[in-house]
Amino acid sequence: MAVLGTQVIKSIQRGSASIAPGGFTTATITAVDLSKSFVSVSSANGFKAGKANNTSNNYTSYGAGTSFGGSLTGTTSLYLISGTGPGSSSVSSGNGTAYWEVIEYV
């Protein structure tokens, strides 16, 4: 096994973005080597459940929600998307916040 030394991370870039359910955005980052980088995306208030139907007497939720993902689309471009689950038409309104980081290795 090769020894990598004490420094294996070249850079970490972090940020956040407000995204509507089913929407997307892009973020500009400092240039990275795509073969040595990866993206991590999480949420704080972004996952929201909603009722599965619109009848007044049945508010059963079956997983309607919003979650986030991201990918590097170029050396300086990060694409962030908000996906919706089943019942997405009844997801509670309002944007969620996606927290992202791009980690580049040496």
SULZI-V511394 format. One line per field, one symbol per residue. ss: DSSP state (H for helix, E for strand, C for the rest). burial: + if it has 16 or more other C-alpha atoms within 10 Angstrom, else -. Layout:
BEGIN
ss = ???
burial = ???
END
This chain:
BEGIN
ss = CCCCCCCCEEEEEEEEEEECCCCEEEEECCCCCHHHEEEEEEECCCCCCECCCCCCCCCCCCCECEEEEEEEEECCEEEEEEEECCCHHHCCCCCEEEEEEEEEEC
burial = ----------------+++++--+----+--+----+++-+++--+++++++--------+-++++++++++----++++++++++++++++--+++++++++++-
END
